[in-house]
């Protein structure tokens, strides 16, 4: 196994751990009055938002999200994709689609 492959596997594992932390953090942020549900905009459903997130996942956008969060330089397109991913994830968690 080359160093490049091992590095990629490590990054993938790290990205998965970060994604899990985001989901767990979203679930834990309900407060004492219990979590509130945010309605999805523009006729979106949990399934449609999840489908969009899956497409972005398949394109490797979470790596751009992590790079952006780490302060690394990314292209304008990667930034747009990362911002869209973050917005969709916030919508998904806010609407409690993960519950």
C-alpha positions as MATLAB code, in Angstrom:
seq = 'XXXXXXXXXXXXXXXXXXXXXXXXXXXXXXXXXXXXXXXXXXXXXXXXXXXXXXXXXXXXXXXXXXXXXXXXXXXXXXXXXXXXXXXXXXXXXXXXXXX';
ca = [
       0.000    0.000    0.000;
       1.474    3.331   -0.965;
       1.650    6.363    1.274;
      -0.809    8.132   -1.037;
      -3.460    5.426   -0.585;
      -2.944    5.281    3.173;
      -3.172    9.085    3.373;
      -6.434    9.031    1.424;
      -7.878    6.343    3.684;
      -6.861    8.352    6.748;
      -8.498   11.492    5.351;
     -11.663    9.545    4.553;
     -11.784    8.157    8.100;
     -11.175   11.633    9.517;
     -13.921   13.075    7.336;
     -16.342   10.368    8.470;
     -15.534   11.105   12.103;
     -16.078   14.830   11.531;
     -19.415   14.172    9.841;
     -20.522   11.986   12.723;
     -19.525   14.696   15.188;
     -21.614   17.235   13.277;
     -24.656   14.951   13.321;
     -24.268   14.120   17.010;
     -23.742   17.791   17.835;
     -26.897   18.667   15.937;
     -28.868   16.127   17.938;
     -27.470   17.285   21.257;
     -28.230   20.973   20.754;
     -31.901   20.783   21.628;
     -31.717   22.720   24.904;
     -33.958   22.225   27.917;
     -37.222   22.886   26.122;
     -36.517   20.146   23.603;
     -35.413   20.553   20.014;
     -37.432   22.698   17.683;
     -38.173   21.782   14.098;
     -37.445   24.170   11.258;
     -39.632   23.832    8.177;
     -37.895   23.107    4.896;
     -38.184   25.828    2.256;
     -39.450   25.686   -1.315;
     -41.377   22.437   -1.027;
     -38.251   20.488   -0.085;
     -38.629   17.233    1.782;
     -36.203   15.377    3.997;
     -35.745   12.861    1.184;
     -34.941   15.532   -1.412;
     -32.435   17.259    0.870;
     -30.833   13.902    1.688;
     -30.624   13.119   -2.038;
     -28.830   16.427   -2.687;
     -26.426   15.745    0.188;
     -25.708   12.269   -1.204;
     -24.890   13.733   -4.638;
     -22.503   16.234   -3.072;
     -20.967   13.444   -0.974;
     -20.369   11.392   -4.122;
     -18.571   14.371   -5.693;
     -16.253   14.643   -2.689;
     -17.607   17.958   -1.425;
     -17.117   17.064    2.271;
     -13.352   17.266    1.642;
     -13.849   20.868    0.483;
     -15.938   21.559    3.589;
     -13.089   20.269    5.768;
     -10.482   22.225    3.810;
     -12.544   25.403    4.143;
     -12.986   24.809    7.874;
      -9.222   24.325    8.220;
      -8.606   27.663    6.511;
      -7.064   26.151    3.397;
      -7.406   27.795   -0.013;
     -10.118   26.299   -2.198;
     -11.457   27.339   -5.583;
     -14.572   29.457   -5.996;
     -16.503   26.383   -7.199;
     -15.337   24.317   -4.222;
     -16.390   27.149   -1.898;
     -19.815   27.344   -3.528;
     -20.227   23.563   -3.211;
     -19.043   23.606    0.417;
     -21.431   26.443    1.267;
     -24.324   24.586   -0.392;
     -23.416   21.407    1.485;
     -23.354   23.266    4.807;
     -26.703   24.915    4.081;
     -28.310   21.605    3.130;
     -26.891   19.922    6.225;
     -28.205   22.743    8.424;
     -31.628   22.409    6.775;
     -31.576   18.614    7.198;
     -30.649   18.817   10.864;
     -32.903   21.794   11.559;
     -35.905   19.971   10.150;
     -34.951   16.979   12.314;
     -34.804   14.712    9.273;
     -32.116   12.676   11.029;
     -34.469   11.633   13.836;
];
